[in-house]
Amino acid sequence: MQRIDHPLLSPSLGSHKTLTSFHFGKPGSSPKIYIQASLHAEELPGMLVAHHLRALFETAEAAGQVQGEIVLVPIANPIGLAQRLDHKPMGRFELDTSENFNRHYPDLAAAVAPAVMNQLGDDAKDNVQMVRRAMADYLRQWKPGTELQSLRRTLLLLAHDADFMLDLHCDCEGVLHFYTEEACWPHIQELAHFLGAEAILLAKSSGNRPIDECLSGAWWQLAERLQASGCQAPLPQGCCSTTIELRGELDVRHAWAQVDAQAIVGWLQFIKVLACRQTPLVPAPRCPATPLAGSETLYAPTPGLVVFAAEVGQILQVGELVAEIIDPIANTTQCVTAGVAGVFYARIRDRYITTGGELGKIAGAKAFRSGELLGA
């Protein structure tokens, strides 16, 4: 194992943060797997999973079982991890800019298209390497002007040439669920089944360029540009990425983290990144994949106390009661019901809501939304 510390741009005199990555296997070998945790820094279950993965990877490397390259970043956001306000963690948005730490990554397809569009040939593997070199060139010449930009650049330099990218998050309260782009799903679906995902949400593009879609989206977007230009050069999906929501914010438990880490190891054995005596069988799916555009977000019609009638993981039917909003002054109760049928996969942790506040999400089977599909 090699540990590398990456200094970030200092925002103020006397202040300096560092991102740390751990590298297993031979650098430059294929396939390359990149795994990061807690980009939203208050989402800690992934950090514990990364802790257990590190031990498993060290053991595998010592036994000569690492057949590709694995890069592990257990704390992907040292900036947000240090942010607290009134004794509460503030790791989703950077306090200086109010920007979400997992939005606004660069459009890599647009950045590298001028350098590669007229250079791609008949060999798909050569084309993948050419695009990755162009991405590396772009990222190396990028001169970040803020600490946040330097964090984004550092993460992309570590991940841009990965065959698979796993971004470990969690919800407020929820079951384990799985986001990925449609172009990635055929290549990464077994990982969702190893993890036992209870909701799988697919989108061509969810919008606002989170880091996972910055990396995987560049490939299908470049392929579409090639097709539109009439070029027949083959360009495979060079990176398949996913955001894995590891239940809820309070679900930081060794038992679950060990199960999740072992599931990721099982998948890595299945795709031949880790050698093993017998390739593990893919578990049966626990749910079908559904469109992210079919996910219904429930909102509070009035302010008040929130009393949930539905538990996360519950399968709901249209019209079924999800929550009551109680106003003790007016002595009223507003019922919030499911507008789509599907699994109630996430809900808020707080039990007081203001008008229009988000309450939870149901994974419906039919797309009905468009535009930006992710929340703030």
Secondary structure, 3 states (H helix, E strand, C coil): CEEEEEECCCCCCCCCCEEEEEEEECCCCCCEEEEEECCCCCCCHHHHHHHHHHHHHHHHHHCCCECCEEEEECCCCHHHHCCEECCEECCCECCCCCCECCCCCCCHHHHHHHHHCCCCCCCHHHHHHHHHHHHHHHHHHCCCCCHHHHHHHHHHHHHCCCCEEEEEEEECEECCEEEEECCCHHHHHHHHHHHCCCEEEEECCCCCCCHHHHHHHHHHHHHHHHHHHCCCCCCCCCCEEEEEEEEECCCCCHHHHHHHHHHHHHHHHHCCCECCCCCCCCCCCCCCEEEHHHEEEEECCCCEEEEECCCCCCEECCCCEEEEEEECCCCEEEEEECCCCEEEEEECCCCEECCCCEEEEEEECCCCCCCCCCCC
